[in-house]
Amino acid sequence: MVQFDEYDLLYTDYINTITNDYNPDYIAIADLETVNLREKFEVIYFCDDFLKKYRMDKDVANFQMIERLARQCQLKQVIDRKSLIQSVEAGLVDELSSY
């Protein structure tokens, strides 16, 4: 299974808030409800989770497409996860219909 990391990101201007006591298996309740589109780890998690949820091929091109679509939706740094998913879905439909 593909494991995405910061080297797979299309953009490089994210902040990194991971601390020394970081546990990759821990997801806070807030992380399930919101996405901080400036935080590197949250963007990686969101894109990976989106690919899994919609059973898309887990490759860098798809990962970066979801990242780009999420970034287009970025009106503020922290965004409601459900709203972001809906916006990325709409962008994905538009993107795929243009082929």
C-alpha positions as CSV (number, residue, x, y, z in Angstrom):
1,M,0.0,0.0,0.0
2,V,1.2,3.5,-0.9
3,Q,2.1,5.7,2.1
4,F,2.1,9.3,1.1
5,D,4.4,11.8,2.8
6,E,5.5,15.5,2.5
7,Y,7.6,14.6,-0.6
8,D,4.4,13.8,-2.5
9,L,2.8,17.2,-1.9
10,L,2.5,19.5,-4.9
11,Y,2.9,22.7,-2.8
12,T,5.8,23.4,-0.3
13,D,4.4,26.3,1.7
14,Y,2.7,24.2,4.5
15,I,3.5,24.6,8.1
16,N,4.7,21.7,10.2
17,T,3.1,21.5,13.7
18,I,4.2,17.9,14.5
19,T,5.9,17.8,17.9
20,N,8.3,15.3,19.5
21,D,5.4,13.4,21.2
22,Y,3.6,13.0,17.8
23,N,1.6,9.8,17.5
24,P,0.6,9.0,13.9
25,D,-2.2,6.7,15.1
26,Y,-3.9,9.4,17.1
27,I,-6.5,11.5,15.4
28,A,-8.2,14.2,17.5
29,I,-11.9,14.7,17.4
30,A,-11.3,18.2,15.9
31,D,-9.3,16.6,13.0
32,L,-12.3,14.5,12.1
33,E,-14.5,17.7,11.8
34,T,-12.1,20.3,10.4
35,V,-9.0,20.4,8.1
36,N,-6.3,23.0,8.5
37,L,-5.2,23.5,4.9
38,R,-2.0,25.2,6.0
39,E,-0.8,22.2,8.1
40,K,1.2,19.7,6.2
41,F,0.1,16.6,8.1
42,E,-3.6,17.4,7.9
43,V,-3.4,18.0,4.1
44,I,-1.6,14.6,3.6
45,Y,-4.1,12.9,5.8
46,F,-7.1,14.5,4.0
47,C,-5.8,13.7,0.5
48,D,-5.0,10.1,1.5
49,D,-8.4,9.6,3.2
50,F,-10.2,11.1,0.2
51,L,-8.5,8.6,-2.2
52,K,-9.4,5.7,0.1
53,K,-13.0,6.8,0.5
54,Y,-13.6,7.2,-3.2
55,R,-11.5,4.1,-4.1
56,M,-9.3,6.1,-6.4
57,D,-5.9,4.8,-7.5
58,K,-3.4,5.6,-4.8
59,D,-0.7,7.3,-6.9
60,V,1.0,10.6,-6.7
61,A,-0.9,12.2,-9.6
62,N,-4.3,11.5,-7.9
63,F,-2.9,12.6,-4.5
64,Q,-1.7,15.9,-6.0
65,M,-5.0,16.4,-7.9
66,I,-6.9,16.1,-4.6
67,E,-4.4,18.5,-2.9
68,R,-4.8,21.0,-5.7
69,L,-8.6,20.8,-5.6
70,A,-8.6,21.2,-1.9
71,R,-6.4,24.2,-2.1
72,Q,-8.7,25.8,-4.7
73,C,-11.5,25.5,-2.1
74,Q,-9.3,27.3,0.5
75,L,-11.2,30.4,1.7
76,K,-9.6,30.3,5.1
77,Q,-7.0,28.2,6.9
78,V,-9.3,25.9,8.8
79,I,-12.3,24.6,7.0
80,D,-15.1,22.2,7.9
81,R,-14.2,18.7,6.6
82,K,-17.7,18.0,5.2
83,S,-17.7,21.2,3.2
84,L,-14.2,20.6,1.9
85,I,-15.1,17.1,0.8
86,Q,-18.2,18.4,-1.1
87,S,-16.1,21.1,-2.8
88,V,-13.4,18.6,-3.8
89,E,-16.0,16.2,-5.1
90,A,-17.5,19.0,-7.3
91,G,-14.1,19.9,-8.5
92,L,-13.2,16.3,-9.3
93,V,-16.4,15.9,-11.3
94,D,-15.6,19.0,-13.3
95,E,-12.0,17.9,-13.8
96,L,-12.9,14.3,-14.9
97,S,-15.7,15.6,-17.2
98,S,-13.2,17.7,-19.1
99,Y,-11.3,14.7,-20.4
